[in-house]
Amino acid sequence: MVAVICWAIWWAQNKFIWNKKISHVNDVVILAKMYLELQKNVQLKDDYPPLFSDVVQDGTKILVKLQENQIKINIDVALFIATHQFGISLVAHDHLGDLVEARTFLWWERRT
């Protein structure tokens, strides 16, 4: 539950950063609950639609049920302007949700 709430807060933050749309606490809680319910349905049913976007108001697709032998890779990027750095993190999961690989990279501008 904590991970889903953190994800919902991250989603609301990105919604504000990229679209200047403010999410209220209730929006974040509702999104987290709906995500958990959808995740439960995906895990329990084989015939559940593989992709749905009706949960998030801006049309963002948030769940994909992987087929056997598929891998999902999540990528996140962070910019650190004050220190002239940027980082990338990658996490790969298989169709069972098991971790396949995780990596983090950090680059910086060298000033002479």
C-alpha positions in Angstrom: 0.0 0.0 0.0 2.8 2.4 0.8 4.4 1.9 -2.6 1.1 2.7 -4.3 0.6 5.8 -2.3 4.1 6.9 -3.2 3.4 6.2 -6.8 0.1 8.3 -6.6 2.0 11.2 -5.0 4.7 11.0 -7.7 1.9 11.0 -10.4 0.3 14.1 -8.9 3.7 15.8 -8.7 4.3 15.1 -12.4 0.8 16.2 -13.3 1.6 19.6 -11.7 5.1 19.9 -13.1 4.2 19.0 -16.7 0.6 20.2 -16.9 0.3 22.8 -14.1 -2.7 20.9 -12.7 -3.1 20.7 -8.9 -4.2 17.4 -7.4 -5.9 17.4 -4.0 -5.2 14.8 -1.3 -8.5 13.1 -2.0 -7.5 12.7 -5.7 -4.3 11.0 -4.7 -6.0 8.6 -2.3 -8.8 7.8 -4.8 -6.2 7.1 -7.5 -4.2 4.8 -5.2 -7.3 2.8 -4.2 -8.4 2.5 -7.9 -4.9 1.4 -8.9 -4.9 -1.3 -6.2 -8.4 -2.5 -7.3 -7.3 -2.7 -10.9 -4.1 -4.5 -9.9 -6.1 -7.1 -7.9 -8.3 -7.7 -10.9 -5.4 -8.1 -13.3 -3.8 -10.6 -11.0 -7.0 -12.6 -10.5 -8.4 -12.7 -14.0 -6.8 -14.1 -17.2 -9.4 -12.5 -19.4 -9.1 -8.9 -18.1 -8.3 -6.4 -20.8 -4.5 -6.1 -21.2 -4.5 -2.3 -21.3 -6.9 0.2 -19.8 -6.8 4.0 -19.5 -10.2 4.8 -17.9 -8.8 5.4 -14.4 -6.8 8.5 -14.9 -8.6 11.6 -16.0 -5.9 12.8 -18.5 -5.9 9.5 -20.4 -2.7 8.1 -19.0 -2.5 4.3 -19.3 -1.4 2.9 -16.0 -1.6 -0.9 -16.1 -0.4 -3.5 -18.5 -0.7 -7.2 -17.9 2.4 -8.8 -19.4 2.2 -12.0 -21.3 4.5 -14.9 -20.4 8.2 -14.3 -21.3 7.6 -10.5 -21.6 9.7 -8.0 -19.6 8.5 -4.5 -18.5 11.2 -1.8 -18.2 10.5 1.3 -16.2 12.8 4.3 -16.8 13.1 7.4 -14.7 15.3 10.5 -15.3 16.3 13.2 -12.8 18.0 16.5 -13.6 20.1 18.2 -11.0 20.6 21.7 -12.5 22.5 23.2 -9.6 25.2 20.5 -9.7 25.1 20.0 -13.5 24.2 16.4 -13.1 21.6 14.0 -14.4 20.7 10.5 -13.5 18.8 7.6 -15.1 17.3 4.6 -13.3 16.0 1.4 -14.9 14.0 -1.4 -13.4 13.0 -4.5 -15.3 10.3 -7.0 -14.2 9.1 -10.2 -15.8 5.5 -11.3 -16.4 5.3 -12.6 -12.8 6.4 -9.3 -11.3 9.8 -10.6 -10.3 12.8 -8.3 -10.5 15.0 -9.0 -13.5 17.5 -6.1 -13.3 17.8 -2.7 -11.8 20.4 -0.1 -12.6 21.2 3.5 -11.8 23.5 5.8 -13.7 24.7 9.4 -12.8 26.5 11.7 -15.2 27.9 15.2 -14.5 29.4 17.9 -16.5 33.1 18.3 -15.9 34.2 21.9 -15.7 37.7 22.9 -16.2 
